[in-house]
Amino acid sequence: MAKVVTFGEVMLRLATPGYQRFGQARQFDATFGGGEANVAVSLAGYGIQTQFVTRLPQNDIAQMCISELRGLGVGTDGIVYGGDRVGIYFLETGAVARGSKVIYDRANSAIAEIQPGMVDWRKVLEGADWFHWTGITPALSQGAADACLEAIRVANELGVKVSCDLNYRKKLWKYGKSASEVMPALVAGCDLILGNEEDAEKEFGIKPEGFDAEKTGGEIDQTRFESVCRQLMAKFPKCKKVAVTLRGSINANHNTWGGILYDGSALWQSRRYDITHIVDRVGGGDSFMGGLLYGLLTYGTDQQAIEFAAAASALKHTILGDYNRVSVAEVEALMAGGGSGRVSR
């Protein structure tokens, strides 16, 4: 069985019920989530052995989070303990012309205070096939960036494939370094890069000509993004494949969705999904990454891998919470042309 290790922050998610605004809410729905944890949950649901690595305090909130991850099949043996708090993010879900909002309360969280040497990466990565991180982690602090680079270098030494979701978050880069200063050294150690047009532009100045996600009307020419893939591979020679998620935003509840995968010579395009009634789009990119890793580990072709990723993520948009709680059978049914929503009896 394949083994995937992911590294990053898992947070307490406090979401307003339904479509309430922050000013209306008198209670919040409490769950957990975070980019790399979301990927681990997806893969565990597909039967892949996973280990999620983070740093958490020793308190009841952290223990609740760990219990939830374990219940979803995610390995937690690599978690290290210390610090005083679990990071929090507040979510207001948008509707139609009103976009969603996220407010972070994660300063001085346990993982933001992590330092190199706190995780025994050789032990954690022993027997692993893949190591995954996102651009969110090095945005937290210099220590988190250094620990992430430490992990990537050990993975490279051990021959473990490395993937990165670029995940640019402008609200997080506040410790004196910019993404364009920090990210190149980390991404240089990657075999697979995932991003969207904003990530590549904000971090490396790479963008498709004349594209504006806000003005697509849901229609996207996927082939226009081949240039983004080529430029990323030229900048990072170790990279073997680049994937780009392509979201066409009609309004907050109605998006088109798909992706491409480029291997340096061939461009593979997924089916495009018309998601007319989005339940929760948070974690959509993570579900795509989880599906792509599963597809690359399991299927014989890149076309099947990108189709699995897009279908898995389309389903995630119908599920509340960060985690994509779907099975391989459900994803493959959608790949095969399902999606009518008929009752399964």
RAFEN-V417779 format. One record per helix or strand. SS is the DSSP state (2 for helix, 1 for strand). FROM is the first residue (numbers start at 1). TO is the last residue. If there is no record, write none. Layout:
{{SS & FROM & TO} {SS & FROM & TO}}
This chain:
{{1 & 3 & 7} {1 & 11 & 16} {1 & 28 & 33} {2 & 35 & 45} {1 & 49 & 53} {1 & 55 & 56} {2 & 60 & 71} {1 & 75 & 75} {1 & 80 & 81} {1 & 88 & 92} {1 & 95 & 95} {1 & 98 & 98} {1 & 101 & 105} {2 & 111 & 113} {2 & 121 & 124} {1 & 130 & 134} {2 & 135 & 140} {2 & 142 & 158} {1 & 161 & 165} {2 & 179 & 187} {1 & 192 & 195} {2 & 197 & 204} {2 & 213 & 215} {2 & 222 & 235} {1 & 241 & 251} {1 & 254 & 262} {1 & 267 & 269} {1 & 273 & 275} {2 & 284 & 298} {2 & 302 & 316} {2 & 328 & 335}}
